[in-house]
Amino acid sequence: MEVRIGVTQSPKEIEVDLGDDADPAAVAKSVEDALNGDLGVLWLTDRKGRKVGVPAAKLAYVEIGSPNEERRVGFGSRVAAAH
């Protein structure tokens, strides 16, 4: 599962690959705990065992998803078929 973190005052995202067995609900709970001041830092461990810490005060957004999910890029339009 991939987690993308936006940090305030930075145009770059932090991407952390947690592995396919990661629990999205547990990750969301960790984010909430960090934002509520319980932790002060959001800590995530990637699939290789590396720890990534981001100060909760600097979190702009956190996107929780899977790299296997289809990503939509560009613009699309649906054209109704004429009968």
PDB file as gemmi writes it, atoms N, CA and C in Angstrom:
CRYST1    1.000    1.000    1.000  90.00  90.00  90.00 P 1                      
ATOM      1  N   MET A   1       0.838  -1.168   0.000  1.00  0.00           N  
ATOM      2  CA  MET A   1       0.000   0.000   0.000  1.00  0.00           C  
ATOM      3  C   MET A   1       0.887   1.236   0.000  1.00  0.00           C  
ATOM      4  N   GLU A   2       0.513   2.187  -0.806  1.00  0.00           N  
ATOM      5  CA  GLU A   2       1.289   3.414  -0.930  1.00  0.00           C  
ATOM      6  C   GLU A   2       0.627   4.538  -0.135  1.00  0.00           C  
ATOM      7  N   VAL A   3       1.459   5.327   0.547  1.00  0.00           N  
ATOM      8  CA  VAL A   3       0.992   6.498   1.271  1.00  0.00           C  
ATOM      9  C   VAL A   3       1.755   7.690   0.730  1.00  0.00           C  
ATOM     10  N   ARG A   4       1.014   8.733   0.329  1.00  0.00           N  
ATOM     11  CA  ARG A   4       1.636   9.974  -0.132  1.00  0.00           C  
ATOM     12  C   ARG A   4       1.332  11.057   0.884  1.00  0.00           C  
ATOM     13  N   ILE A   5       2.374  11.776   1.266  1.00  0.00           N  
ATOM     14  CA  ILE A   5       2.243  12.801   2.295  1.00  0.00           C  
ATOM     15  C   ILE A   5       2.661  14.140   1.709  1.00  0.00           C  
ATOM     16  N   GLY A   6       1.770  15.106   1.811  1.00  0.00           N  
ATOM     17  CA  GLY A   6       2.102  16.468   1.431  1.00  0.00           C  
ATOM     18  C   GLY A   6       2.574  17.223   2.661  1.00  0.00           C  
ATOM     19  N   VAL A   7       3.629  17.984   2.492  1.00  0.00           N  
ATOM     20  CA  VAL A   7       4.218  18.732   3.595  1.00  0.00           C  
ATOM     21  C   VAL A   7       4.056  20.224   3.296  1.00  0.00           C  
ATOM     22  N   THR A   8       3.680  20.996   4.311  1.00  0.00           N  
ATOM     23  CA  THR A   8       3.493  22.425   4.111  1.00  0.00           C  
ATOM     24  C   THR A   8       4.789  23.079   3.659  1.00  0.00           C  
ATOM     25  N   GLN A   9       4.658  24.078   2.830  1.00  0.00           N  
ATOM     26  CA  GLN A   9       5.766  24.875   2.300  1.00  0.00           C  
ATOM     27  C   GLN A   9       6.764  24.048   1.490  1.00  0.00           C  
ATOM     28  N   SER A  10       6.278  22.960   0.867  1.00  0.00           N  
ATOM     29  CA  SER A  10       7.127  22.147   0.004  1.00  0.00           C  
ATOM     30  C   SER A  10       6.279  21.615  -1.147  1.00  0.00           C  
ATOM     31  N   PRO A  11       6.746  21.783  -2.377  1.00  0.00           N  
ATOM     32  CA  PRO A  11       5.967  21.277  -3.503  1.00  0.00           C  
ATOM     33  C   PRO A  11       6.106  19.759  -3.703  1.00  0.00           C  
ATOM     34  N   LYS A  12       7.042  19.136  -3.021  1.00  0.00           N  
ATOM     35  CA  LYS A  12       7.281  17.700  -3.193  1.00  0.00           C  
ATOM     36  C   LYS A  12       6.477  16.892  -2.198  1.00  0.00           C  
ATOM     37  N   GLU A  13       6.111  15.681  -2.616  1.00  0.00           N  
ATOM     38  CA  GLU A  13       5.417  14.738  -1.754  1.00  0.00           C  
ATOM     39  C   GLU A  13       6.413  13.720  -1.207  1.00  0.00           C  
ATOM     40  N   ILE A  14       6.086  13.177  -0.060  1.00  0.00           N  
ATOM     41  CA  ILE A  14       6.833  12.054   0.491  1.00  0.00           C  
ATOM     42  C   ILE A  14       6.010  10.815   0.178  1.00  0.00           C  
ATOM     43  N   GLU A  15       6.627   9.836  -0.481  1.00  0.00           N  
ATOM     44  CA  GLU A  15       5.927   8.597  -0.804  1.00  0.00           C  
ATOM     45  C   GLU A  15       6.540   7.461   0.003  1.00  0.00           C  
ATOM     46  N   VAL A  16       5.674   6.721   0.679  1.00  0.00           N  
ATOM     47  CA  VAL A  16       6.112   5.600   1.501  1.00  0.00           C  
ATOM     48  C   VAL A  16       5.340   4.368   1.059  1.00  0.00           C  
ATOM     49  N   ASP A  17       6.058   3.315   0.687  1.00  0.00           N  
ATOM     50  CA  ASP A  17       5.443   2.054   0.296  1.00  0.00           C  
ATOM     51  C   ASP A  17       5.423   1.145   1.516  1.00  0.00           C  
ATOM     52  N   LEU A  18       4.232   0.940   2.085  1.00  0.00           N  
ATOM     53  CA  LEU A  18       4.113   0.178   3.323  1.00  0.00           C  
ATOM     54  C   LEU A  18       4.014  -1.320   3.104  1.00  0.00           C  
ATOM     55  N   GLY A  19       3.825  -1.738   1.896  1.00  0.00           N  
ATOM     56  CA  GLY A  19       3.648  -3.161   1.637  1.00  0.00           C  
ATOM     57  C   GLY A  19       2.173  -3.473   1.466  1.00  0.00           C  
ATOM     58  N   ASP A  20       1.902  -4.596   0.843  1.00  0.00           N  
ATOM     59  CA  ASP A  20       0.530  -4.952   0.510  1.00  0.00           C  
ATOM     60  C   ASP A  20      -0.301  -5.374   1.718  1.00  0.00           C  
ATOM     61  N   ASP A  21       0.336  -5.777   2.802  1.00  0.00           N  
ATOM     62  CA  ASP A  21      -0.407  -6.248   3.964  1.00  0.00           C  
ATOM     63  C   ASP A  21      -0.742  -5.144   4.960  1.00  0.00           C  
ATOM     64  N   ALA A  22      -0.386  -3.898   4.655  1.00  0.00           N  
ATOM     65  CA  ALA A  22      -0.655  -2.781   5.565  1.00  0.00           C  
ATOM     66  C   ALA A  22      -2.161  -2.541   5.672  1.00  0.00           C  
ATOM     67  N   ASP A  23      -2.590  -2.134   6.849  1.00  0.00           N  
ATOM     68  CA  ASP A  23      -4.006  -1.887   7.128  1.00  0.00           C  
ATOM     69  C   ASP A  23      -4.311  -0.394   6.959  1.00  0.00           C  
ATOM     70  N   PRO A  24      -5.112  -0.011   5.959  1.00  0.00           N  
ATOM     71  CA  PRO A  24      -5.427   1.400   5.744  1.00  0.00           C  
ATOM     72  C   PRO A  24      -6.068   2.070   6.964  1.00  0.00           C  
ATOM     73  N   ALA A  25      -6.896   1.337   7.692  1.00  0.00           N  
ATOM     74  CA  ALA A  25      -7.542   1.903   8.881  1.00  0.00           C  
ATOM     75  C   ALA A  25      -6.517   2.207   9.967  1.00  0.00           C  
ATOM     76  N   ALA A  26      -5.522   1.343  10.123  1.00  0.00           N  
ATOM     77  CA  ALA A  26      -4.478   1.571  11.125  1.00  0.00           C  
ATOM     78  C   ALA A  26      -3.612   2.772  10.742  1.00  0.00           C  
ATOM     79  N   VAL A  27      -3.341   2.930   9.444  1.00  0.00           N  
ATOM     80  CA  VAL A  27      -2.564   4.085   8.979  1.00  0.00           C  
ATOM     81  C   VAL A  27      -3.353   5.366   9.224  1.00  0.00           C  
ATOM     82  N   ALA A  28      -4.643   5.351   8.907  1.00  0.00           N  
ATOM     83  CA  ALA A  28      -5.490   6.523   9.140  1.00  0.00           C  
ATOM     84  C   ALA A  28      -5.526   6.873  10.625  1.00  0.00           C  
ATOM     85  N   LYS A  29      -5.590   5.874  11.480  1.00  0.00           N  
ATOM     86  CA  LYS A  29      -5.587   6.101  12.934  1.00  0.00           C  
ATOM     87  C   LYS A  29      -4.270   6.723  13.378  1.00  0.00           C  
ATOM     88  N   SER A  30      -3.158   6.280  12.808  1.00  0.00           N  
ATOM     89  CA  SER A  30      -1.853   6.859  13.135  1.00  0.00           C  
ATOM     90  C   SER A  30      -1.797   8.327  12.739  1.00  0.00           C  
ATOM     91  N   VAL A  31      -2.372   8.654  11.576  1.00  0.00           N  
ATOM     92  CA  VAL A  31      -2.412  10.044  11.115  1.00  0.00           C  
ATOM     93  C   VAL A  31      -3.251  10.879  12.077  1.00  0.00           C  
ATOM     94  N   GLU A  32      -4.421  10.373  12.442  1.00  0.00           N  
ATOM     95  CA  GLU A  32      -5.296  11.091  13.363  1.00  0.00           C  
ATOM     96  C   GLU A  32      -4.630  11.319  14.712  1.00  0.00           C  
ATOM     97  N   ASP A  33      -3.960  10.294  15.235  1.00  0.00           N  
ATOM     98  CA  ASP A  33      -3.266  10.420  16.518  1.00  0.00           C  
ATOM     99  C   ASP A  33      -2.174  11.484  16.451  1.00  0.00           C  
ATOM    100  N   ALA A  34      -1.435  11.500  15.344  1.00  0.00           N  
ATOM    101  CA  ALA A  34      -0.372  12.500  15.185  1.00  0.00           C  
ATOM    102  C   ALA A  34      -0.963  13.904  15.117  1.00  0.00           C  
ATOM    103  N   LEU A  35      -2.065  14.060  14.400  1.00  0.00           N  
ATOM    104  CA  LEU A  35      -2.685  15.375  14.260  1.00  0.00           C  
ATOM    105  C   LEU A  35      -3.355  15.852  15.542  1.00  0.00           C  
ATOM    106  N   ASN A  36      -3.832  14.915  16.346  1.00  0.00           N  
ATOM    107  CA  ASN A  36      -4.473  15.283  17.604  1.00  0.00           C  
ATOM    108  C   ASN A  36      -3.473  15.599  18.705  1.00  0.00           C  
ATOM    109  N   GLY A  37      -2.195  15.515  18.394  1.00  0.00           N  
ATOM    110  CA  GLY A  37      -1.174  15.859  19.368  1.00  0.00           C  
ATOM    111  C   GLY A  37      -0.744  14.721  20.261  1.00  0.00           C  
ATOM    112  N   ASP A  38      -1.336  13.540  20.064  1.00  0.00           N  
ATOM    113  CA  ASP A  38      -0.961  12.407  20.902  1.00  0.00           C  
ATOM    114  C   ASP A  38       0.479  11.978  20.653  1.00  0.00           C  
ATOM    115  N   LEU A  39       0.944  12.118  19.405  1.00  0.00           N  
ATOM    116  CA  LEU A  39       2.288  11.677  19.058  1.00  0.00           C  
ATOM    117  C   LEU A  39       3.218  12.837  18.703  1.00  0.00           C  
ATOM    118  N   GLY A  40       2.711  13.853  18.000  1.00  0.00           N  
ATOM    119  CA  GLY A  40       3.552  14.966  17.569  1.00  0.00           C  
ATOM    120  C   GLY A  40       4.298  14.693  16.277  1.00  0.00           C  
ATOM    121  N   VAL A  41       4.529  13.406  15.992  1.00  0.00           N  
ATOM    122  CA  VAL A  41       5.220  13.009  14.769  1.00  0.00           C  
ATOM    123  C   VAL A  41       4.467  11.817  14.179  1.00  0.00           C  
ATOM    124  N   LEU A  42       4.252  11.849  12.870  1.00  0.00           N  
ATOM    125  CA  LEU A  42       3.674  10.701  12.180  1.00  0.00           C  
ATOM    126  C   LEU A  42       4.822   9.790  11.775  1.00  0.00           C  
ATOM    127  N   TRP A  43       4.850   8.590  12.339  1.00  0.00           N  
ATOM    128  CA  TRP A  43       5.889   7.614  12.014  1.00  0.00           C  
ATOM    129  C   TRP A  43       5.280   6.495  11.193  1.00  0.00           C  
ATOM    130  N   LEU A  44       5.901   6.197  10.061  1.00  0.00           N  
ATOM    131  CA  LEU A  44       5.511   5.070   9.221  1.00  0.00           C  
ATOM    132  C   LEU A  44       6.750   4.242   8.925  1.00  0.00           C  
ATOM    133  N   THR A  45       6.579   2.938   8.811  1.00  0.00           N  
ATOM    134  CA  THR A  45       7.685   2.035   8.479  1.00  0.00           C  
ATOM    135  C   THR A  45       7.408   1.428   7.116  1.00  0.00           C  
ATOM    136  N   ASP A  46       8.344   1.599   6.175  1.00  0.00           N  
ATOM    137  CA  ASP A  46       8.132   1.087   4.818  1.00  0.00           C  
ATOM    138  C   ASP A  46       8.399  -0.417   4.766  1.00  0.00           C  
ATOM    139  N   ARG A  47       8.184  -0.986   3.579  1.00  0.00           N  
ATOM    140  CA  ARG A  47       8.309  -2.441   3.428  1.00  0.00           C  
ATOM    141  C   ARG A  47       9.729  -2.953   3.640  1.00  0.00           C  
ATOM    142  N   LYS A  48      10.725  -2.066   3.596  1.00  0.00           N  
ATOM    143  CA  LYS A  48      12.120  -2.477   3.830  1.00  0.00           C  
ATOM    144  C   LYS A  48      12.543  -2.261   5.273  1.00  0.00           C  
ATOM    145  N   GLY A  49      11.611  -1.795   6.108  1.00  0.00           N  
ATOM    146  CA  GLY A  49      11.906  -1.600   7.522  1.00  0.00           C  
ATOM    147  C   GLY A  49      12.433  -0.218   7.869  1.00  0.00           C  
ATOM    148  N   ARG A  50      12.507   0.678   6.894  1.00  0.00           N  
ATOM    149  CA  ARG A  50      12.967   2.044   7.171  1.00  0.00           C  
ATOM    150  C   ARG A  50      11.836   2.843   7.795  1.00  0.00           C  
ATOM    151  N   LYS A  51      12.160   3.651   8.785  1.00  0.00           N  
ATOM    152  CA  LYS A  51      11.171   4.494   9.457  1.00  0.00           C  
ATOM    153  C   LYS A  51      11.218   5.894   8.875  1.00  0.00           C  
ATOM    154  N   VAL A  52      10.020   6.447   8.618  1.00  0.00           N  
ATOM    155  CA  VAL A  52       9.890   7.796   8.098  1.00  0.00           C  
ATOM    156  C   VAL A  52       9.058   8.579   9.111  1.00  0.00           C  
ATOM    157  N   GLY A  53       9.580   9.696   9.557  1.00  0.00           N  
ATOM    158  CA  GLY A  53       8.864  10.536  10.514  1.00  0.00           C  
ATOM    159  C   GLY A  53       8.617  11.917   9.935  1.00  0.00           C  
ATOM    160  N   VAL A  54       7.390  12.394  10.065  1.00  0.00           N  
ATOM    161  CA  VAL A  54       7.017  13.729   9.597  1.00  0.00           C  
ATOM    162  C   VAL A  54       6.346  14.445  10.761  1.00  0.00           C  
ATOM    163  N   PRO A  55       6.835  15.648  11.123  1.00  0.00           N  
ATOM    164  CA  PRO A  55       6.175  16.388  12.205  1.00  0.00           C  
ATOM    165  C   PRO A  55       4.708  16.658  11.856  1.00  0.00           C  
ATOM    166  N   ALA A  56       3.813  16.362  12.775  1.00  0.00           N  
ATOM    167  CA  ALA A  56       2.383  16.520  12.521  1.00  0.00           C  
ATOM    168  C   ALA A  56       2.030  17.953  12.146  1.00  0.00           C  
ATOM    169  N   ALA A  57       2.725  18.910  12.683  1.00  0.00           N  
ATOM    170  CA  ALA A  57       2.444  20.314  12.393  1.00  0.00           C  
ATOM    171  C   ALA A  57       2.736  20.669  10.936  1.00  0.00           C  
ATOM    172  N   LYS A  58       3.520  19.868  10.246  1.00  0.00           N  
ATOM    173  CA  LYS A  58       3.889  20.129   8.850  1.00  0.00           C  
ATOM    174  C   LYS A  58       3.052  19.344   7.843  1.00  0.00           C  
ATOM    175  N   LEU A  59       2.134  18.494   8.321  1.00  0.00           N  
ATOM    176  CA  LEU A  59       1.315  17.703   7.415  1.00  0.00           C  
ATOM    177  C   LEU A  59       0.304  18.591   6.695  1.00  0.00           C  
ATOM    178  N   ALA A  60       0.330  18.562   5.371  1.00  0.00           N  
ATOM    179  CA  ALA A  60      -0.665  19.272   4.573  1.00  0.00           C  
ATOM    180  C   ALA A  60      -1.794  18.306   4.211  1.00  0.00           C  
ATOM    181  N   TYR A  61      -1.444  17.082   3.803  1.00  0.00           N  
ATOM    182  CA  TYR A  61      -2.423  16.045   3.503  1.00  0.00           C  
ATOM    183  C   TYR A  61      -1.737  14.698   3.522  1.00  0.00           C  
ATOM    184  N   VAL A  62      -2.530  13.655   3.674  1.00  0.00           N  
ATOM    185  CA  VAL A  62      -2.047  12.276   3.613  1.00  0.00           C  
ATOM    186  C   VAL A  62      -3.014  11.512   2.721  1.00  0.00           C  
ATOM    187  N   GLU A  63      -2.472  10.875   1.702  1.00  0.00           N  
ATOM    188  CA  GLU A  63      -3.273  10.093   0.760  1.00  0.00           C  
ATOM    189  C   GLU A  63      -2.913   8.630   0.944  1.00  0.00           C  
ATOM    190  N   ILE A  64      -3.893   7.837   1.330  1.00  0.00           N  
ATOM    191  CA  ILE A  64      -3.671   6.417   1.595  1.00  0.00           C  
ATOM    192  C   ILE A  64      -4.275   5.625   0.451  1.00  0.00           C  
ATOM    193  N   GLY A  65      -3.465   4.802  -0.186  1.00  0.00           N  
ATOM    194  CA  GLY A  65      -3.969   4.016  -1.309  1.00  0.00           C  
ATOM    195  C   GLY A  65      -3.001   2.927  -1.673  1.00  0.00           C  
ATOM    196  N   SER A  66      -3.302   2.272  -2.768  1.00  0.00           N  
ATOM    197  CA  SER A  66      -2.475   1.178  -3.242  1.00  0.00           C  
ATOM    198  C   SER A  66      -1.848   1.545  -4.572  1.00  0.00           C  
ATOM    199  N   PRO A  67      -0.562   1.214  -4.792  1.00  0.00           N  
ATOM    200  CA  PRO A  67       0.045   1.505  -6.083  1.00  0.00           C  
ATOM    201  C   PRO A  67      -0.567   0.686  -7.208  1.00  0.00           C  
ATOM    202  N   ASN A  68      -1.323  -0.356  -6.869  1.00  0.00           N  
ATOM    203  CA  ASN A  68      -1.953  -1.188  -7.881  1.00  0.00           C  
ATOM    204  C   ASN A  68      -3.256  -0.600  -8.387  1.00  0.00           C  
ATOM    205  N   GLU A  69      -3.771   0.413  -7.681  1.00  0.00           N  
ATOM    206  CA  GLU A  69      -5.008   1.040  -8.120  1.00  0.00           C  
ATOM    207  C   GLU A  69      -4.758   1.838  -9.389  1.00  0.00           C  
ATOM    208  N   GLU A  70      -5.763   1.881 -10.214  1.00  0.00           N  
ATOM    209  CA  GLU A  70      -5.653   2.616 -11.465  1.00  0.00           C  
ATOM    210  C   GLU A  70      -5.522   4.105 -11.186  1.00  0.00           C  
ATOM    211  N   ARG A  71      -4.552   4.719 -11.823  1.00  0.00           N  
ATOM    212  CA  ARG A  71      -4.373   6.166 -11.695  1.00  0.00           C  
ATOM    213  C   ARG A  71      -4.902   6.828 -12.951  1.00  0.00           C  
ATOM    214  N   ARG A  72      -5.681   7.861 -12.756  1.00  0.00           N  
ATOM    215  CA  ARG A  72      -6.230   8.591 -13.890  1.00  0.00           C  
ATOM    216  C   ARG A  72      -5.365   9.811 -14.140  1.00  0.00           C  
ATOM    217  N   VAL A  73      -4.995   9.964 -15.388  1.00  0.00           N  
ATOM    218  CA  VAL A  73      -4.128  11.067 -15.768  1.00  0.00           C  
ATOM    219  C   VAL A  73      -4.765  11.790 -16.945  1.00  0.00           C  
ATOM    220  N   GLY A  74      -4.713  13.102 -16.921  1.00  0.00           N  
ATOM    221  CA  GLY A  74      -5.212  13.875 -18.045  1.00  0.00           C  
ATOM    222  C   GLY A  74      -6.692  14.156 -17.944  1.00  0.00           C  
ATOM    223  N   PHE A  75      -7.266  14.498 -19.073  1.00  0.00           N  
ATOM    224  CA  PHE A  75      -8.670  14.870 -19.122  1.00  0.00           C  
ATOM    225  C   PHE A  75      -9.415  13.826 -19.934  1.00  0.00           C  
ATOM    226  N   GLY A  76     -10.624  13.579 -19.538  1.00  0.00           N  
ATOM    227  CA  GLY A  76     -11.442  12.630 -20.269  1.00  0.00           C  
ATOM    228  C   GLY A  76     -12.819  13.219 -20.499  1.00  0.00           C  
ATOM    229  N   SER A  77     -13.463  12.737 -21.510  1.00  0.00           N  
ATOM    230  CA  SER A  77     -14.834  13.176 -21.749  1.00  0.00           C  
ATOM    231  C   SER A  77     -15.652  11.978 -22.177  1.00  0.00           C  
ATOM    232  N   ARG A  78     -16.882  12.011 -21.790  1.00  0.00           N  
ATOM    233  CA  ARG A  78     -17.791  10.953 -22.193  1.00  0.00           C  
ATOM    234  C   ARG A  78     -18.725  11.520 -23.237  1.00  0.00           C  
ATOM    235  N   VAL A  79     -18.802  10.837 -24.312  1.00  0.00           N  
ATOM    236  CA  VAL A  79     -19.660  11.262 -25.406  1.00  0.00           C  
ATOM    237  C   VAL A  79     -20.828  10.316 -25.482  1.00  0.00           C  
ATOM    238  N   ALA A  80     -22.012  10.868 -25.411  1.00  0.00           N  
ATOM    239  CA  ALA A  80     -23.208  10.026 -25.488  1.00  0.00           C  
ATOM    240  C   ALA A  80     -23.367   9.536 -26.921  1.00  0.00           C  
ATOM    241  N   ALA A  81     -23.666   8.284 -27.051  1.00  0.00           N  
ATOM    242  CA  ALA A  81     -23.844   7.700 -28.381  1.00  0.00           C  
ATOM    243  C   ALA A  81     -25.169   8.184 -28.967  1.00  0.00           C  
ATOM    244  N   ALA A  82     -25.124   8.590 -30.189  1.00  0.00           N  
ATOM    245  CA  ALA A  82     -26.342   9.044 -30.878  1.00  0.00           C  
ATOM    246  C   ALA A  82     -27.094   7.831 -31.411  1.00  0.00           C  
ATOM    247  N   HIS A  83     -28.381   7.809 -31.192  1.00  0.00           N  
ATOM    248  CA  HIS A  83     -29.191   6.685 -31.684  1.00  0.00           C  
ATOM    249  C   HIS A  83     -30.032   7.131 -32.817  1.00  0.00           C  
TER     250      HIS A  83                                                      
END                                                                             
